[in-house]
């Protein structure tokens, strides 16, 4: 199979090859096609996630073929990972007639785009994690597939505390924006409930690349567990530096929200070994839809789908299916078709909760395995546990408007 890092270096060519017929970029093409906008960070720190998400959206559009008598297409919109840019991109797309959007990897940009799309009469489906998206900032046009921060912590920190009763001291490293604050707040609540001591926290910005100072603070606090709440390249950089400091020998390391296969490939098996990862998706999960997706992607694209690809694929598929059911691409009609929907999803039985537009699905706790035990080049982890943990719409603060 194609090496994923080599694949990323030619991702622009790969996207171009998918542009006939699945990815269209011009306004003229958008008029002829049923376009799902894919507002994603195609440049900047989270570009690797964005590029695979764009490929997942294109794959779903290609698979759908014709919807409502129009050729289905996915159009990637580079948000640069910046809320202001993200808002401008969806405004421009809506001016060209696009009403369906699947994207928003970062919570800060997803919150802004959800409001813009809803106000413009569209539907926005995201994988971003901040509780507010389907909580206090919920609205009629925004839907979320990924388990939010509360559920991610419940399915990682809680089972590990139960599995490691002697690990009483935890230290956290947190990105200082809405997503990180959500994870940290949820972790603190579990620590308090379980009688675990939170011995310290280090905040970092979204631009940070050097984490040695934060790790030095963590070492000084002498924790039993280091809980990394960062995402994407920042969590990878933190983990690499932690391992170089010898922290795997001193404490248990947990990444609460890993980006999955693409991250494990970049890190390598030796670095992942013994580390715990929380994950929204894993290609090895045994469900009919996931097995079918993995087989088709491996056959046609020569790699295994990762979280960014699979999540974006499913968002796009759900939007196109809902448009077909509604007989329309207008936001209110598509939203109504999605509300209360139950379906066989990538993680098993999934449901779009009508009251807050949160998809109820599994979240996974994974553990890196020794390289010698890998069944194939993508077999980096074992699934330790999985489950569904969600606040009620009322507890999350959702008052649908």
N, C-alpha and C positions, 0 to 999 in steps of 0.2 A: 504493500500500500504506500501511497505517497506520504512522505514525511511532512508533518503539519507545519513546521516552521518554514520549510521550503515552499509549501503551499501558500503561506501567508505573504511571502515575498512577491508572489505572482498573483495575489488575490484580485488586483485590479483587472488583470487579464481574464481571470476566472469569472469575475462579475460581468465583464464585457461579453464573454462567451455565453453567459446565461441571458444576456439582454435580448436574445432572439429565441423564444418570444417573451421570456418571463420578466425581464427587468427593463423598464422604459423610463427615460429621464426627461424627455422634452414635453412641453405643454401640448404640442400637436399629437404626440403619441398618447398622452393622458386622455385626450378627447375621445380617441377611438377605443381605448381599453377601459376595463373596470380596474382602477388603480387602488391598491392598498399602499398608502405612504408608510415608509419605514424610517422614521426619524431616529437616527442612531449616531453615536460618536465614531465616525469613520476616520477621524484624525484625532491627535492628542493622546493622552495617557491610556485611554480605554479603547483605542482603535482596533486592537486585536479582537475584543469582544464584539465591537460594532461590525467588523467585516464578516465574521461568522454569522452574526444575526442577520445581516443583509442576505447572505447566501441561504439561510433557512427560510426567510420570507420568499425569496425567489423560487425556492424548491416547492413551497406550498402553492404558489401561484401557477407554476408550471404543471404541477400535479392536478390542480383544479381544472385547468383548461379553460372552458367557456362557462361563464356565470351570467345569468340573465341576458343571454344572447351576445355577450361581450367577452373579449379575450381578457382573462385575469392577468394582472401584472403587479409586480412589486417595484416601487420606486424608492431608492434609498436617498435620504435627506441628511446631510452631514450636520449634526448638532454641535460638533467639536467638544461635546461634554459640557457645554455652557448653557445655562437656562435662557439667557437673552437670545442667543443664536437659535436655540431650539424653538422658542416662541416664534421667531421670525420665519424659520423654515416651514412650520406648519401653517402659518398665516399665508405664506406664498403658495403653498400647495392647495389650500382651501380656495384661494382666489382663482386657481386653475380648475376647480371643480372636485378635487379629492375630498371625500368625506369619511373614509375609513383609514385608521392609523394603527400600526403595530410597532411599538418601539419604546424608547425611553429607558435605557439601562440604568442611568443615575437617577436617584430619587428626586434630586433638586430640579432636574430638567423635566422629569415625568410630571411632577406636581404642576409646573407651569403649563406644559403642553396639554394636560388633561383639561384644564380650565379653558384654554384657547380653543381646543377642538370642540368641547361641549358648547361654548358660546357661539361657535360657528355652525352648529347643527350637525356635528359629526359624532363619531365614536372613536375613542382612544383605548387601546388594549396594551398593557405594559407588563414587564417582568420586574420592575423596580420594587424595592423592598420596604420603604418607610411606611409605618403603620398609618400615617395620615392619609395615604392615597385612597384607602377604603375605610378610613376612620373619620377624623374631624374635617378632612378636605374632600370627602366623597361627593360625587355629583352624578347626574343622570347619564352622562356620556362616557364616564371613565370606568374601565374594568381592569382587574389585575389577576394574572395567572399565578405568579409566584407567591409562596407562603411569605407573609410579612415578617418583620423583625421579631415580633413577639413569639410567633410559632417557631422560627428558626432557633431561637435560644431555648425554647421549651424542648425541642428535639435534639439539642446538642448538649447544652450545659446540664440540664436536669438529669438525663440518663447517665452522664459521666460522673456526676456527683454521687449518684446511686451506685455506680459500678466501682468508684474509688472513694470509699467512705473515709479513708485516712488523708485524702487530699483536701485539707481545710483552708489553704491559703491560695487565693487566686489574684493574679495581676492582669490588667487589661491594657491593650493598646488600641486607640480609637480614632477614626477619622472624624474631624470636627465639622460635621454637617448633619443634616436631618437623619440620614440613614444610620450613621455611626451613633448618634445620640439615641436613636430607637433601640439599637442592639444593646448599648450600654445600660439604658434604663431597664430593659427587660432582664439583663443579666443581674443587675443589682437587686431586683425584686426576687429572683430565684435564690441568690446568695442569702438574702435576709430570711427567706422562707426556710431554707435548708440549714441555716446556722453556719454558713461558710463566711470566712473573713475575706473581705475585699481589701487587699493590702496596698493597692495603689492603681493609678491609671495615668497613662500618658496620651495626650491628644496630639494629633498631627494634622497638617493641612492637606488638601487634595493635590497640592503641588510637591509634596515632600517625597524625596527619594533616598535620603540617608536616615537610617533608623537606629544607628549605633548608640546615640545618646539615650533614647527611650529604652533600649535593651539594657544599657548600663543601669538605669534606674530600676528596671525590673529585677536584675540580678541582686541589687542592693536590698530589695524588699524580701528576698528569699521565699518566693512563692513555690507552692507545689505544682501549680498549673499556670501557664501563660496562655491567655485567651486573646487571640488576634481578631479584632473586629473590622479590620480593613478589607477592601475588596480588590480583585483584579491584580494588576501589576504591583500595587502597593502591598498587598498581603504577601505576594511572592517575594518581594524585596525584603520585607520584614522577616519572613521565614528563612530565606537564604542567610541573612546576617545573623539571625538567632542561632542557626546551625553552626556557622563559622565561629561563633562565640562559645560553642560547646554546650548550648542550652538543652539539647536533646538528652544529654547525660545528667542534667541537673533537675529537670522538671518535665512534666507532660506538656506538650504543645497542642493547642486546638485552634483551628481556623473555623470560625462560626459560619462563614458564608463563602465557600470556595466557588470558583467558577468552573470547576470540574475538569474534564479531560484535557482541555487546552492548557490549563494551569499545571496539571500533573506532568504533561509532556515537557513543558518548559522547565519545570523544576527537576525532573528526573526521579527515577525510582529510589535511588539511595537517599535522596533528601526527603522524599515523602514517607519513607519507611518509619512506622511507629507514630506518625503524626495523625491526629484526628481531624476530619474535615466535615463540616456541615454542607449539604448540597441539595439543590432543588431537583436535580435530575442526574441519573447515571445510565449510560447506554446499556449496561448489563441487566437492568431491571426486566423481569419476566412478565410483561403484559403484551397482549396481542398487538396494540397499536405501536408500541415501542419496538417490538421485534420486527414488525413490518417496516417501520421507518429505518431501523438500523440496517436491515438487509438491503433495502432499496438504495440507501445512501452509499453503503459499501460497494454495491454493484455499479452504481452510476458515477459516483464521485470519488471512490477509492479511499475513503477515510470513514471513521466512525463519527456519528453525530455527537457534538458536545452540548453543554447547557445553552450556550448562546445560540447555536444553530437550532436545537430542538425547541427551545422556548419560543423563538421567533417563528419557527415553522408552525407551531400549534396556534399561536395568536392569529397568524394570517389565515390559517385553515378555518378557525372558528369564526372569524369575521366574514370570510367568503361564504361559508355554510349558512351563517345567519342572514346574510344578504339574499341568498337564494331562497331561504325559507320565508323571509319577509317580502320578497318580490320587489325590493327597493334597496338603494344604498344610502338613503337618508337616515341620519342618526337615530331619531326616535323609533323608527320602524326596526332598525337593526338591533337597537338596545332591547326592545321588547322581545325580539326573537332570542336574545341571549339570556335574558333574565329567567332564572329557575331551570336553565338547561342542565340536564344530566347526560353524561356521555362516557364512553370508554376511552379514557385519556392515556397519555404517556406513562403516568404513574399509577394507573388502575382506574377505578371508578372516580370520576371528578364531577363537581357540581358548581355551576355559577350561582352563588347565593343572590337571590333577587333583592334582598333588603339593602345590600351594600356593594354588590357587584364583585365580591371576592370569590375567587375559585377555591373550593375546598379540595385539597390534594395532599399527598404525602410529602414529607421532608425527610431527608436521609442523613444518618450519621455513618460516615465512612472512616476506614483506617488504612493507612498506607501499608502495603505488604512488602516483604523482602523481594528483591529482584529475582531471586532463584525460584520463588513461588508463583511468578507471573505466568499465566497460561498462554498469553500472547502479548504483543507489544503495547496493547491498550489496557491491560489488566492490572492497573496500578493499586487498586484498593479492594477491600472486602466491605460489604454492607454490614454494619454492626447492628443497626436498628432503623426503623422508620415509623412514622406516625403522623397524625393530623392534630394540630393544636391551634385553635383559633379563638380569639375573643369574639363574643357576640357583637352584632352591629351596635347595640346600645352601649356595651362596655367600651367599644372602640371609639365611640363618640360620633358615629355616622348619623346624620340627619339629612336624608336625601333631599336635594333641591333640584 
